[in-house]
Amino acid sequence: MNEVETPVLIVGGSLVGLSAAVFLGARGVPCLVVERHRGTAIHPRAALVNQRTMETYRAVGIEPAIEEAAAREFVQNGAIVSVESLGGKELDWYFRTINEGVEDLSPSARIFITQIGLEPVLLAKASEVGARVEYAAETVSLDRSDDGVVATIRPRDGGDDWTVRAQYAIAADGAHSPSRERLGIPMLGHGSFSDSITIYFRADVTPLLGDRNLSVIYVFNPRLVGFFRFSIDGQAGFLVVNATVDEEGNRSTAIGEDMSEDTCVGYVRTALGAPDLPIQIENVQRWSATADWAERFADDRIFLAGDSVHVMPPTGGFGGNTGVQDAYDLAWKLAAVLDGTAAPGLLDTYDTERRPVGSFTVEQAYTRYVLRLDPSLGKENLMPIVDEATVELGYRQLSNAVQVEDGDDGAQWEDPREPTGRPGTRASHLPIDRDGTPSSLLDLFGDGFVLLAGEDGSGWQDAAGRLAVPVTSYRAGADFSDGSRRFEELYGIGREGATLVRPDGFVAWRTQGGPESEGDALADAVTGALARR
């Protein structure tokens, strides 16, 4: 049996696993990715990439490549609507464009790209930064060892099993995660509530679309409920069917029990409002609409991310994005522990910070599903809807690696349109100028810790230089210019104060005082953020 050693083993090489490999590699951590499928995605899943996810890709330099790939698949910035059928009555316009009202919240835009388009970009970057990706290889065991984890890998196309020894493992192996099952981690939430199908088909829908740029089309037809997405040329697409209604008015969510070609052609024609349109069925996938999250996101040196710890319906497009953001949070923490900058206890904050975000996002997707697609599930005890921008950008990450201020109410989220700058929140976007080049304040983050000081806080750079770990410092008016002069108010620090931003772009600490009185507090904040207290 061959044996391989690696700092980090990633089980699952789809969207989340490849993203984790990119984020780790960008921080100098090589890893091994093991994926049971034979290559990148062949079905166009997870089409919406939200602003926060694009910010993480921006931080590792692949935002332009992703935007280019997206433009090859979809006309960007389309609407999200509901219709009785594509060629029939329009019911509601949820967004006139998917970036409506959020353009000023981030330097990055929401885009539409499928995993078919996105995963090759991630694979190329992962390989560039030192990851090894093994396809057609199944992880048949994943166990803790005295000093790490050990896994047995079985080639799907024949050959001997081989062993991987790693210091840490990330299980990103999907909604039916074998890794989570082996660890005995239960799921909490609402369970499964629809036996749904996705029908991939070819048909010329351009006459039905007309000149409308529609990114997602919800269908509320007397006979079925679901949603469409179409290719850029209007010659192909997919229809998700979540529920049907028969001639007697009986509603059914057991759609997957009949996936015959005739039935699927009928569904597509009904949803299109085109009873005679030629339809070619290419593939049909059966899946369960579920809203659950794991009881814990880690087990010793094994960390779980993406669908393996939170499964949600597609309403809102939150699922894949939440998984990528799991990986981004975990990557900087693993890198800091592996290079000795942080104590191993920092890794405990992954579960503490990400599990509340996961459960919150699952509940938001579930509420949208009930209200938009299936009110029969019952509206009692639903979490009230929080707008999409808040779900994407406004969640807080709270743990003992964050210096929460006295009097903080412990809120799990805030409206990113009214940011407070308090610890635990995502550091807000602000257009700035550096050496005559326009950019975003967010472009200062992504490598190590960053200290931002107000205009009169010149001593903070000296204070940062005396710390035991590297902290890059910038002072408003000296190292960057803020034309709107909103920086100090936006971050709540005043002219003399400073704020400490973690490598993942979340605020760890802030003060309105100067370094003469708060220098020790900065050192303590850095120590706490690295779990070295």
N, C-alpha and C positions, 0 to 999 in steps of 0.2 A: 504494500500500500504506500503510495507516494504521500509525502507530508509537506505542507506549505505553512509558512509563518507570515503573519501580517499584523500590523497594529490594530486594524479594524476590519472585521468581516461584515459585509452587508448581505443579508439574505433577502433577495428580491431585487431585480434590476429594472423595474419599470420606472414610472415617473418619480416616485419618492426615493427609491434606492439610488437611481442615477443622480438625482439632485444631491443626495447626501454625499455621494462620491465626489461630485464637483466641489461642494462646500468644504469637505475635508481636504481635498487635494489643493485647493486654493490657499489653505492654511498650512500646507506642507506636510500633511498626513497622508501617506499612501494607504490604499485599502484594496481589498479584494471583494468584488461584487459577484454573487452567484445567482443566476436566473434560470429557472426551469424552462422558459420558452426559448425558442431558437433565435430570437433576435428582438429588435425593437417592435413596438406596437403595430398591429395590422388592422385594428379596428379604431375608428375615430372617436375615442372617448375623451372626457374632460376638456371641453373646448374653451371654457372661459378661464383666463389667467388674470387674477385680480391685481390691483396696484401693489399690495404688499409683497406678493410673490414676485412681481416684476422688479420690485426694489431689491429683493435678494439676488435675482439674476443680474441686475445692474451692478451690484457690488462685486461680482466676480467677472464682470466684463463681457457677458454674453447677451445682454439686452438687445443690441443691434442685430445680432444673428437670429434671435428669436423673432424679432419684429419682421425681418426679411422673410423668414419661413412662414410666419402668420399671413403675410400679404399674399403668399402664393396659394393659400387655402381659402381665405375669406376676404370679402370686402369688409374692412374694419369699421368699427364704431357704428354698428347697426343698431336697430331698435329691438326691444323685447316687447312682444304683443301677445294678445290672446284673440282667437278667432273661432267662429263656429266651424269653418273650414277655410283652407287657404284661399280658395276661389270664392268664398261666400262672405258672410257678415263679419266685420271686425267688431270685437267686443270691448277691448281695452288696450291702451298703450301704457305699459309699465315704465318704460324708458324710451324717449324719442331717439336717444343714442346711449350706448352703454356707459359713456363717460360724462353724461349729463350731470352737472352739479358737482363733480369731483375733480375737475381739471386742475384746480389750484391746491389740491391736497397732497400732491405727489409730483415728482419729476417724471414719473412713469405712468403710462396709461393702461387701462384695462384693455386686453386684446383677446381675440378669439383665435385659437390654434388647437388642433387636435393632438393627441399623443403621437399620432403618425408623423406629424410635422415637428413636434417638440423633442421627442426622445432622441432622434439622431443628432440634434444640436448638443444635447446633454452628453450623449455618448462620446462625441468628438472632444468636448471639453474635458470630460472625465479622463479620457485617455491622455490628453495633453498634460494634465496635471498629475499624472502618475498612477491612476487607478488601473487595476487589471479587472477586466470584465469577462466572466466565463458564462456563455449561454449554453442551453441544453444540459444544464447541470442542476441536479436536485439535491437539496439539503435534507438528508434523511435522519440526521440527529443533530442536536445542538444542546450542549451541556456545559455547565459551569465546571471549571477546574480550579486547582489551588491558586493559580496566578492569572486566570483569564477564562477563556472559553475554548472548547474544542468541538469541532463539527465534522461530521462524515458527509462527504459529497459523492453522489453517484451520477456518472455520466448517463444521460438518457439514451444515447445511441450506442451503448456498449462500452466495455472497458472496465478496468478495475476501479473500485472505490478509492477515494483519497481523503486525507485528513487535513483539516485546517486548524492551526492553533493561533489564536488571536488574543490580544489583551482585552478587547471589547468587541461586542457584536451589536449590530442594528438589524432588527427584524422588520423588514418592510415587505412582507410577503402576503399582503392582501386581506380582504375581508374575512376569508376563511383561514386565516393565518395558522399553519401548522405549528409555528413557533409558539404562538400564544397558547394554543391547545396543549402543547407539551409542558408549558410552564404552569398550566392550570389556572390561568387568569380568567375570571368570569367577566361577562359583559353585562352592563346595566343600561336601562333605557326603555324604549318602547317596543323592541323586537321587530319582527317582520309584519308588514301590513299590506303587501301587494306582491303577487307572483307576476312580475312584469316581463315584458319582452322589448327588445330593440330590433327593429326590422331595417336592415341595410338594403337599399334598393336603387335601381337606375330608372330614371324617367325624365322627360323634358318638362320641367315645371316653370320655365321662364314665362310662358304666357300667364300663368297664375300669379307669379310674383310681381309681374309688371315692373315698375320702376322703384318698388319699395326695397330698401336695404334692411332686411329683417334678419337679425342674428339668431334669435330664439323665438319660435312661434308656438305658444300653448294652444292646444285644441280642446275646446269644450263643445263637443258635438252631442246631439241627443243619443248617439249610439256609442261614443267612445270618448275617453279622456286621455290626453298624452301631450307630446310636444315634438316638433320638427326642428332639424337643422339641415341646411342644404350646402352643397359644394359651391365654389365660387362661380362655376359656369352654369349652375342651375340644371345640371344633367344627372345629378345623383344626390342622395341624402339619406337620413335615417329618421325613422318615426319610433318614438317610445310610446308604448301603450300601457297605461297603468290601470285602466278600468274600462269595462264595456257595459252596455245596457241593452237587454234584448227587447223584442217587440212587445212583451207584456210589462216592460218597465222594471224588470229585475236587474239589479246592478251586480256585477261580478268583478272581483280583483284576481281571480284565478286564471289569468290570461295565458300563462305558460302551458296550460294543459292541452291547448290546440295551437300548434305552430306550423300547421300545414301551409303549403304555398298558396292554395286558394283562399284560405282564411286571411293570410297576411296581405295578399293582393287586395282583398276586400277592405281591410283596415286602412291601407294606404289610400285607396281610391275614396273611401268615405272621408278621411281626414283632409284630403286634397280638395274634395268637392268636385271630383272629376270621374264619374262612374265608368267612362269608356277609355280612359287614358291607358296606353300600354305601359305596363309595369314589369320590370325584371327584378326578381328577388335575388339578392346576392348572398345574404347571410341573415340568420336570425339567432339572437342570443337571449337566453332566459336568465333573469336575475331577480333577486328579492329586494324590494324596497324596504329598507331597515333604518332605524334611528337608534343607535347604541354607542356606548363608549366603554372602554375597559376600566375595570376596578383599579388598576394601577398600570403605569406606562413603562415600568422597568422592573427587572428582577436581577439584583446584584449587578453583574457586568453586562447583562443583556438588556438592550433598550428597544422598545417597539415604537414604530412611527407609521403615520398614514392610516390606511384602512385597517391595518392590523389592530389599531386601538380606537378608532372612531369610524363608524359607518353611518352615512347619512344619505337621504334622498337627494336627487340632483337639484331640487328647487333652491335657487340662490347660487348654485355653482361653487359651493364652499369646500367640497370634499377634498379634491386633489390639492387645492391651495393650502388647506390646513395641514395636510401632510408635508408639503414642501416647507412650510414654516416650522413644523416639528423638526425637520432635518436641519434647518438653518440654526435653530436654537441649540440643538444637540452638537452640531459640528464645532462651534467655537469652544464649547465646554470640554469636549473630548480633546481638542487640540491643546487647550491650556493645561489640562491634566497630564497629557502625554509628554509635553515638553517641560513639565515640572513647574510651570508658572503658577498653577492653581493646585490646591489640595484635592484629593479624590472626592471629598464631600461636596464639591461643586456639582458633581453629577447627580446628586440627590435632588437638586433643584429642577432637573428636567421634568420629573413627575410633578413636583409641586407647582411649577409654572404652567406646564402645558396641559395637564389634565383638566383644570377649570376652563381653559380656552377650548379644549376639545368638546367638553360637555355643553358649554354655552353655544358653540357653533352647531352642534348636532340639534339642540333644541330649536335654534333659529331656523334651520332647514326643515325640521319637522313641523313647526308652526306654519311655515309657508306652504308645505305640502298639504296640510289639513285645510287651510283656508283657500288655497288655490285649486287643489285637485280633488280632495276627498273630505268634505265636511262631515260625512257620515262617521268618521273616526271619532268625532266628538270634540267640541271646542272647550270643554271644561279643563281647567288646570294647564292650559297652554301657556308657555312663556310668551309674554307680549312681544310683538315684532319690534326689533331694533333695526334701523335702516341699514342698508348694505354697507355704506361707508364705515359705519361704526363697527360692524362685524369684521370687516376687512382690516381696518386701520386703528380702531379705537380700543381693542382689548388690552388689558394690563397683564403683565407678567410679574407676579408677586412671590417673593421667597426671601429667605435670609441672605440672599445675594443682592438684595435691594434695600437701601436705607430709607424706609418709609418715614415720613415726617410726622411729628406730633400732631394729633388732631385729624390725621388722614381717615376718611370714612371707609376705606377698604373696598371701594367700588371696583368691580371687575372690568368695567369698561367706561369710556367717555366718548362724547361726540368729537371726532377729529376736527370738525369745523369750529369747535370752541375748546381748543387744547389748553391744558393747565401746565404742562411741562413737568408735572410732579413725577417723582420716582415710580418706576413700574410701567410708565407709558412709553410708547414709541416716540422717539425724538422727531419733532415735527419738521416737515419740509419748509424751507424758506429759500427763495431765490437769492443768490449771493454773487459777488464778483470776486475773483481771485486773479490778481495780476492781469486784469483786463479781460479775463475769460469768464463769461457767465456760466454758472453751474448751480447746484443745489447744496444746501448745507448737508444733506444726506450723503453727498459724495465724499465728505470728510470721514465717514464711518465705514467700518467693514473689516479693518485689519485688527488693530489692537484697541486698547482703551483710549478715549479721546476726552480731553478737558477743554471745554469752551468757556471763555471768560468774557465779562463785560468790558466796555471801553476803558473803564478806570481800574481794571483788574490786572494791571501789568505784572504784579508780583506773583500771580498764579502760575506763570510759566516757570519761574524759578522754583516754586513749590513743587510743581510737577517733576522738574528735573531732579529733585532730591528724593523722589520715591524709590522704593526698592525694585519696582518693576517698571518697564517702559510705559509711559503715558504720553501720547502726543498732545500738545496743547496749541490752541489757537485763540487769539484775542480779537474781538470785534473792533473794526476800525483800523487794525494793524495788519492782521493776517487775512482778513476777508472784509469786504464792505457789504453792508446791508442797505440797499437803496431805500427801502421802506422804513428803516430804523425801527423795526419791530422785534428784532432778535431778543433783546433783554426782557421785554414784556412777554413775548411768546414762550420763553423758557422760564420765566418767573424768577430771574436772578438779580435784576437791577444792574446798575453800572459797575459795581464793585464785585459782584458775585461770580459764581462759576457753577457749571453743571458737569457731571461725569457721565459719559455715555459708554455703554458696554460695546464689545465688538459686534453684537447683533443689532445695534442701533436703538437699544432701549436705555432709558435714563436709570442710572443706578443711585445717584445722589445729587443734591444741589444745595446751594446756600446763597444768601444775599449778602453775606459778610465777606470781608477781604481775607487774604492769606495770613495776615498777622494774627487774626483771631480764630481762623477756621482751618489753618494748615494741618493741624493734628486730625481734624475731622475728615479731611481729604484722605490722609493716609489710612485712617480707620475704614473709610468707605471702600478704598481699593482692597484693603485686606479682607473686608467682608465680602466684596464682590468676587473674590477668589477663594472664598471658604477657608481662609487662613487665620480666622479669629481663634 
